[in-house]
């Protein structure tokens, strides 16, 4: 302040060699495009922002009384669901068309791309009742498995594990129907907000419960049975492999199989194509790279004891 008058802040005298930077960035883009053998004009990827809105709309259509409009009258529910679903599916078709174009940049038949996108959307729409049914079993698993869960409304609104599994069930259907990039984007939206990373290619049966959620990782070829519960920090991952093994590894199942009624506690890491037998309990912070039979109880102490008995020492 000077003499009661506000002074305008003086701009910093900074200079950048903009022309040189722009030129170098263009050279890097051109080199990258040449390596990927893409067209000179890169195609647009599916929009994360658009897909976030689409998934929110799909959630409202699946659970209109809980995630739909406030004070939605009973006689208006079906109209709301139909209107919301129609708009969401039309918008989703556009994003899938983008993916198909991106996957095959040489395809210039717009009508063909639209036809293929519509086929995926029709298949996806037909699966929505089954997605809703499976989500109902997931919600029931939370209500019956967590004493702090007071009602379904709270669970839908507040539980990150439920948000993650909702995104996953939508994404898995799209992944199986031939839209893996859109599917991966949908699960990554949940990953960014919940800390739960589920690959849409994983196969997860009904009544699945992720308690707390943060830090859970479920790999692409993981198979999870019914009534499975995971706690935070659980990893169902793959073992590392060399560059020479890469081509073979990506084509092979490389993540765990978790059979029915298994509980895996916080921080456990399970790697490779191992099988955790039905009814087993895996303790917290366990590192496991071998299969275990049904009804096993695996803890750090037990693993250390087995290693000692096998001659590895403490």
Phi, psi and omega in degrees: 000140177216120182054036177076005181251137178287140179257145178281127180302137180281129179292140177293139179274088181242148180227141175232149175274073187300316183301318180294316182296315179300320181295316180293322178295322178296318179298320179294320178297314181298318179296319180295318179296323180295319179296318182276356178057038177269167177292163182297331178254104184300143179277155181284135173281161171305144185275123177299318181296317179295318180294327176298317178293320180297314180295321176299318179293319177298320176298319179294324178288325179286324181231067187296327182283345182246322183247001180273206181293148177291141178057041178287121182289148183304319183287350182257355187298311183297320177297316180299314181299313181297315181295313181296317182292318180299314179296317181296318181291323177296316179294322179295323178300322179295320179292322177292322176299320175300316180297315181298320178293320180294322181289333181225078186296342180279345180282115182247010178273098184297323180296323179293318178298318178298319179298315180295320178296319179296321179298317178296317181296318178300316177297319180295314180301320180293338180272351184302319176301321178291323176299316179298318180297316180293321178297326177298322177291326177294318178296319178297323179297324178291311183299321182273346184252350182232109181300338181277352179278109187276326181198168183295324180300315179297317181298314180297323185277329195242340188271116181297327178297323179289319175301316181295317182288329176296312177300318182298314185294324174294314184293322182298319178299316179295321179299315182291334182273353176109023176234064186293329181287315174300318180299315181295323178296320180297315180289329178289332173299317177291322179302317184291334182259336185246341185080007178258122185249100178246121176288136183295344178281345179298152179250115184235121181281187188283170178058048181263135185227120171254110182273130182071305168098309192309131174088001178287135178230126179234117187282171190302320186256014177295147176233124184236128182278200184275150173057041177265141178236130175243142173259174185299149176078008179281137176240124170251088192242187179247153174289157177287156178216159183282169178299325180292331181273355190301307185302318179290319185297318184291343180265355184251148171300126188226009180239164187293157168255122180249114182280180186300149169061036177262141173243130178237118187275172193304136172082000181289142179237119180243123188235142174090176182277070177255162180241127175260112187297154183304141176077010182277158175235125179251121185288169181295143175063017176286140174250115190230125179231019178223152180291155176229146183286169178303149177062025176282150171238110187249125177230168176302317182299319181293317179298319179295322178295319179294321177297318180297316181293332180278359176099008182275349182078185182279000000 
